[in-house]
Amino acid sequence: MIEFENNISSIIHPTAIVDKTTILGSNIKIGPYSILGPNVRIGDNCDIGNNVTICDNTIIGKNCKIFHSSSIGEIPQDLKFDGEKTKTIIGENTIIREFVTINRGTRAIGKTQVGSNVLLMASTHVAHDCLVGDNAILSNLATLGGHVEIGNWAVLGGGVLVHQFTKIGEHAFIGGGFRVVQDIPPYILAADSPLKFHGINNIGLKRRGFSLENRKLIKDVYNIFFRSANNRKMAIEVIKSRYPNDKIVKNILNFIKLSERGII
């Protein structure tokens, strides 16, 4: 018998298959021919379309909408995966459009996680062990390799391909159709092939309440790092001396310091 967390009935189409171990919140809708596997947990007010597959050990937060023909929590496309028990975790208020695929984690970190208020547009792919931050947007056909980390509020244009183990900083914007093989620091606009710094994400930052003063500061920091005559090591020292105590600058420098694949 399917377990409901309270007395408010949900609407499950008679052709849907829901495992007896699934836990459903209130006001759930599950469309025709959808399948929910073992140990799945669905939060309140979720709307799951037709022909959706939600696999073992997937947790989905409240108020999510999953459109038809998506696959959530299937095993990784990784030959090292050996059947270990891992999870897929989706936050609250997230929209998953048609034909999206999200693979669960491997023993490396044990989970794949997509944050809250995220929009995954049609045919995007989130591979095993990826961590996608809150309010991120992946446009149509964007593809993440394994172990990719996407910061809060980052936006990927249509068809962007992200190499495994790559990190994309918060509030970054990547133009459509480009390939990401190195880390993209916070707050910038990246485009071209090979991928390059094309200024700060000024429109996005303005929309999210960054003051003119802060946007000028971010622009100055990145002009020193990317466009000055200094090499990058020297540029970092100049930035530190000019802005010794600023939190935004510390965030940028910490991202650069922790980069393992190098900065674009």
Secondary structure, DSSP 8 states (H G I E B T S, - for coil): --EESSS---EE-TT-EE-TT-EE-SS-EE-TT-EE-TT-EE-TT-EE-TT-EE-TTEEE-TT-EE-TT-EEEE--S-TT--S---EEEE-SS-EE-TT-EEE---TTTSEEEE-SS-EE-TT-EE-TT-EE-TT-EE-TT-EE-TT-EE-TT-EE-TT-EE-TT-EE-TT-EE-TT-EE-SBB-TTEEEETTTTEEEEE-HHHHHHTT--HHHHHHHHHHHIIIIISSS-HHHHHHHHHHHSSS-HHHHHHHHHHHH-SS-B-
